[in-house]
Amino acid sequence: MSHKVTVRKFDAVIVGAGGAGLRAAIQLSEAGLKTAVLTKVFPTRSHTVAAQGGVAASLGNSEEDHWHWHMYDTVKGSDWLGDQDAIEFMCRKANECVIELEHYGMPFDRLDNGRIYQRPFGGHMSNFGEKPVRRSCAAADRTGHAMLHAMYQRNVKVNTQFFVEWMALDLIRDAEGEVLGVTAMEMETGEIHAFHAKATIFATGGAGRIYYSSTNAFINTGDGVGIAARAGIPLEDMEFWQFHPTGVAGAGVLITEGVRGEGGILRNSAGERFMERYAPNAKDLASRDVVSRAMVTEINEGRGCGPNRDFVLLDITHLPPETIMKRLPGIHEIALQFAGVDALKEPIPVVPTCHYQMGGIPTNYLGQVVVPGKRSQNEIVPGFYAAGECACASVHGANRLGTNSLLDLLVFGKSAGETAVEQLKNSPKAHKPLPEDAFAATLARLNRLDTQKGGANVHETRLEMQRTMQKHAGVFRFADLLKDGVQKILAVQKDVQRTEIKDKSKVFNTARIEALELDNLIEVAVATMVSAEARKESRGAHVRDDAPDTPEHPNGRDDTNWLKHTLWYKDGNRLDYKSVTLRPMSVETIALKKRAY
Amino acid sequence: MNEPMTETGRVRTEKLRWHSRRALLELDLVLQRFWQRQPDILGERQAAQLERLLALEDHDLWDLLSGRCASDDPTVQDMVALLRQPAGN
């Protein structure tokens, strides 16, 4: 199949229509710029919908609060890997962004006095870690969903042009490295277009589907992250992934912590309540990381359940059925639907499950993509911006606090849009010409896929990648498994380079889309495995068996050698590092100390 | 019974297959199971029912498919029942 490429010109092109993409688009369209948003699915079906917890902002509507306290919590949560300038920026901008959203029509829960209702959330404290504070603003349990609706409507009002069911394929860069847009495929026709733009903003979300067990929807294939890596942009801190201890084995659907709160017990293949050995006091109610590590240890030491001994059991059969149906109403249905078990009679198979990507495309707090260059470690890539889960600003560092993800996408979506508007004001009227080989990488990739014979099956290759990531770079990491994992994931990468699809049709060819998504996922998977193998300490969500808690290295963290950001380059599969920004914008540095709650 | 494979039917089915990619993992999984059981071209009635369901917001669709609430649209109830069948049934 040969492809003709149609070129379309815009001032700005945004890839992704979740929270970050929609927020950036508002900024650009309101400034009167001709703005295109490409999205694989209808905007209000982006994965932002799944965010329930709320958005953090120190509005202080119910009790005293301050952005500086929020900043302290975020730095501490990040295990000091977050950049303190970006964190200060985000926490200071939070109130403004939430109030803007309120003005867009977001139906926040309210207090009797009409102000936005705020609730407490894990890790958010008042007065520099003293006691929990009510900081999360929510719209019932549909915060993400309501947010997308409010922002989509605002975009309609300001004439943003949406290209729904379009998949971005590759970045267009010229010889100077400037980004001039993207190539993309219209799913309905299979036709290839180039979006020639003065500003290109990636807001494509995370790549949680690199893991076998993931809470992420199927659309979360890290498209922007993979595209950036192929275009020579390094990926930052990809070893840091947040896991939830209890996802349904083989499915990933979350079983809320409330189940253990109501008396649910974790058991191994011998039926033993193994948490008694790992956390004699808290037992099954120990913190997420302790429970996850205990589960993985049981599985790795051969006490897992099932034919492959690769999960443990969450048992609620001893609880009265009335309690289960009254207090945990959704759990019975989830267990039935996704584990095929009646939770009243049988335990539910569970495994630690990937939830959120902390790393991504490196940016500064203005949303500009930055890479090491001759003059500095953060040189701006002209014309290129990123925001939300696909980007690494870096505000989450080694571990994200709940409700900071919705804040991240609002603040940095807006910031990327604002910066692009400023840049475009000063740029020449005419678009910089596209290089002669602007579409070469895309056409070569499509041609390879269309003509591949005797190649690898997409579904099987993706599964192999996911199983490799789960086993070798899961929630609890081991030096030998990581080392083997690097070799294994590089072997999977070779298969990805020779995937074959049987269906060569053009219209809504999901087989082709899935093959192209796998091209993106594998970049993230390799970056994760290589970065994780190299980081020889434990920090935040990256916990290694060979870097335990010692007096010299509390929690296994080694600030002398590892207080630095990882940068993984696809070219040569090589690693580089850059320093963490410890100096905030206006306040004193939040000094290093052991992260303890 | 499925209709014979026509280009229009094939495209409609492929479009529905893509529209089964949702914001919530729960829906992705339920719909994936449906497509694994039903890999051919959908008949007119099934396609129309699925189109109506897939036009719903994700949380509303999950409320239906998890049995938390029932649809007042009698024309989609067969499809809801089909989608709610757990694995192995």
HADDOCK unambig.tbl for C-alpha pairs under 7 A between the chains (distance, minus, plus):
assign (segid A and resid 45 and name CA) (segid B and resid 22 and name CA) 5.91 0.50 0.50
assign (segid A and resid 45 and name CA) (segid B and resid 23 and name CA) 4.76 0.50 0.50
assign (segid A and resid 46 and name CA) (segid B and resid 23 and name CA) 5.05 0.50 0.50
assign (segid A and resid 47 and name CA) (segid B and resid 23 and name CA) 4.41 0.50 0.50
assign (segid A and resid 47 and name CA) (segid B and resid 24 and name CA) 6.64 0.50 0.50
assign (segid A and resid 49 and name CA) (segid B and resid 23 and name CA) 6.02 0.50 0.50
assign (segid A and resid 50 and name CA) (segid B and resid 23 and name CA) 6.57 0.50 0.50
assign (segid A and resid 50 and name CA) (segid B and resid 24 and name CA) 5.88 0.50 0.50
assign (segid A and resid 215 and name CA) (segid B and resid 25 and name CA) 6.55 0.50 0.50
assign (segid A and resid 216 and name CA) (segid B and resid 25 and name CA) 6.05 0.50 0.50
assign (segid A and resid 217 and name CA) (segid B and resid 22 and name CA) 6.81 0.50 0.50
assign (segid A and resid 217 and name CA) (segid B and resid 23 and name CA) 5.90 0.50 0.50
assign (segid A and resid 217 and name CA) (segid B and resid 24 and name CA) 5.44 0.50 0.50
assign (segid A and resid 217 and name CA) (segid B and resid 25 and name CA) 4.23 0.50 0.50
assign (segid A and resid 217 and name CA) (segid B and resid 28 and name CA) 6.68 0.50 0.50
assign (segid A and resid 218 and name CA) (segid B and resid 21 and name CA) 6.58 0.50 0.50
assign (segid A and resid 218 and name CA) (segid B and resid 25 and name CA) 6.80 0.50 0.50
assign (segid A and resid 218 and name CA) (segid B and resid 28 and name CA) 6.64 0.50 0.50
assign (segid A and resid 219 and name CA) (segid B and resid 21 and name CA) 6.67 0.50 0.50
assign (segid A and resid 253 and name CA) (segid B and resid 25 and name CA) 6.78 0.50 0.50
assign (segid A and resid 253 and name CA) (segid B and resid 26 and name CA) 6.47 0.50 0.50
assign (segid A and resid 333 and name CA) (segid B and resid 66 and name CA) 6.27 0.50 0.50
assign (segid A and resid 336 and name CA) (segid B and resid 86 and name CA) 6.58 0.50 0.50
assign (segid A and resid 337 and name CA) (segid B and resid 86 and name CA) 4.98 0.50 0.50
assign (segid A and resid 337 and name CA) (segid B and resid 87 and name CA) 6.94 0.50 0.50
assign (segid A and resid 340 and name CA) (segid B and resid 86 and name CA) 6.37 0.50 0.50
assign (segid A and resid 340 and name CA) (segid B and resid 87 and name CA) 6.23 0.50 0.50
assign (segid A and resid 507 and name CA) (segid B and resid 11 and name CA) 6.72 0.50 0.50
assign (segid A and resid 508 and name CA) (segid B and resid 11 and name CA) 6.96 0.50 0.50
assign (segid A and resid 508 and name CA) (segid B and resid 14 and name CA) 5.70 0.50 0.50
assign (segid A and resid 508 and name CA) (segid B and resid 15 and name CA) 5.87 0.50 0.50
assign (segid A and resid 509 and name CA) (segid B and resid 14 and name CA) 6.92 0.50 0.50
assign (segid A and resid 510 and name CA) (segid B and resid 18 and name CA) 6.62 0.50 0.50
